[in-house]
Amino acid sequence: MTAFIESIGFSVVDAGPLADGWRQATGTPVWGTPYGPSSNEKGRPVDEDAIRTALATATR
């Protein structure tokens, strides 16, 4: 699956084990925030470091 995602121009970030899935839940820093405001339908590219930072700053 990683190879396919990368072949279409996207990167894959390992977000950790399933137990840490809450870090990607609605309302966490990684949920849309790095891509810009929801009013921008096209969003913006974000690098892997920005995603890792957003995942690391998530709190329960």
N, C-alpha and C positions, 0 to 999 in steps of 0.2 A: 504494500500500500504506500509506503514512503516513497518508493521509486516513482510511482504514478503521480503522486502529489507534486514531487519535485519536477517531473517531466512537463507539467503544465505551468511551471513558473512560480510555485509556492514553496515555502520552507516548512519543515516539520519541527515542532518543538516538543520534546518529551516533557510532559507536565507532571511526571511522577506516577506513583502507584494509584490505583483506583480509590484507595482510602483518602487521597488528597484531591479527589475530583471536586470537592466543594470549592476549591480555589478558582474554578472556572464557572461557578454558578452565576445566575443572574444577579446583578448588583455588585459583583466583585470588580476590582480594578481592571482585570483582563477582559471583562464582558463588554466589548465594543469600544470602551474608552480610548484605547490606544489608536483606534482608527479614525478618530475625530467625532464631532457631534452627529447625532442621528439625523439632523437636518441636512447633512451632506450625503446624498444618496450614493455617491461614488466612493466615499471614504478616502483614506490615504494609505499608502504602503507603510508598513511597520517592520522593523528588523527584528531578528530573533532576540536580541538583547532587551528590547522594549517589552516583549512578551514575557521573557523570564523575569524581568523586574516587576511587571504587573502581577505575575503569579506569586512572587515572593512577598509582595506587600499585602496580599489578601489576608483578612482576619475574619474569624467567625463571629 
